[in-house]
Amino acid sequence: MKVAEEDVRVALQLASAVRDQYAHQAHTIIIGDESHLGFYTEAQRRVLELTGSLRRSSTSPEALATVDEIERAAASSTASSPGHRAGGCPGRSAFVRDEHARASWW
């Protein structure tokens, strides 16, 4: 029971880490610069750390397949490519940044 309880705690942390990774990727796209790449890289590292923890405690093939899938998605996702930055689209960058600032006033 203790192992299952720990796995649930780690899985909840993993969900937050995945959310953080994608949020920093989105900010890279929206803002159009590299200001969130460090945060993104740290979130990606955390995702892989947590999946490693789940891998060590998991025994079911289904759980391990899910961990594999999360790791592949986390590793293949990148916020650093020019195609992921609004700055790569002339004219769009300023509009996206302005809309982000307007929506983020709170």
C-alpha positions in Angstrom: 0.0 0.0 0.0 2.9 2.4 0.8 4.4 1.9 -2.7 1.0 2.5 -4.3 0.6 5.7 -2.3 4.1 6.9 -3.3 3.3 6.1 -7.0 0.1 8.3 -6.8 2.1 11.1 -5.3 4.8 10.9 -8.0 2.1 10.6 -10.7 0.5 13.9 -9.5 3.9 15.6 -9.5 4.4 14.2 -13.0 1.1 15.7 -14.2 2.3 19.1 -12.8 5.7 18.8 -14.4 4.2 17.9 -17.8 1.8 20.9 -17.5 4.8 23.2 -16.7 6.8 21.8 -19.7 4.0 22.7 -22.1 3.3 26.0 -20.4 6.9 27.1 -21.0 6.8 25.8 -24.5 3.6 27.9 -25.1 5.3 31.0 -23.6 8.2 30.5 -26.0 5.8 30.4 -28.9 3.7 33.3 -27.7 6.5 35.6 -26.6 8.7 34.6 -29.6 12.0 34.6 -27.8 14.1 32.3 -25.7 13.2 33.7 -22.3 11.4 30.5 -21.2 13.8 28.0 -22.6 15.6 27.5 -19.3 12.3 27.0 -17.5 11.3 24.6 -20.3 14.5 22.6 -20.0 14.2 22.3 -16.2 10.5 21.2 -16.5 11.5 18.6 -19.2 14.3 17.3 -16.9 11.8 17.0 -14.0 9.4 15.1 -16.2 12.1 12.6 -17.1 13.2 12.3 -13.4 9.6 11.5 -12.3 9.0 9.0 -15.1 12.2 7.3 -14.0 10.9 7.1 -10.5 7.6 5.5 -11.8 9.5 3.1 -14.0 11.5 1.8 -11.1 8.4 1.1 -9.0 6.1 -0.1 -11.8 5.7 -3.8 -12.6 2.7 -3.8 -15.0 3.3 -3.8 -18.7 0.6 -1.1 -19.1 2.2 1.2 -16.6 5.6 0.8 -18.2 4.1 1.4 -21.7 2.5 4.6 -20.4 5.8 5.8 -18.9 7.5 5.0 -22.2 4.9 7.1 -24.0 5.3 10.1 -21.6 9.1 10.0 -21.9 8.9 9.9 -25.7 6.6 12.9 -25.8 8.7 14.8 -23.3 11.9 14.1 -25.1 10.6 14.8 -28.6 8.9 18.1 -27.7 11.0 21.1 -28.1 10.5 24.8 -27.5 13.7 25.9 -29.1 13.1 25.3 -32.8 12.4 28.4 -34.9 9.1 27.0 -36.0 7.9 27.0 -32.3 8.6 30.7 -31.9 6.1 33.4 -33.0 9.2 35.5 -33.8 9.7 33.2 -36.8 6.6 34.8 -38.4 7.1 38.5 -39.3 4.2 40.6 -38.2 2.7 37.9 -36.1 5.1 38.2 -33.2 4.0 41.6 -32.0 0.4 40.7 -32.3 0.8 37.5 -30.3 2.8 39.2 -27.6 0.3 42.0 -27.4 -2.6 39.6 -27.1 -0.7 37.6 -24.5 0.0 40.7 -22.4 -3.7 41.8 -22.7 -4.9 38.3 -21.6 -2.3 38.1 -18.8 -3.1 41.4 -17.1 -4.4 39.7 -13.9 
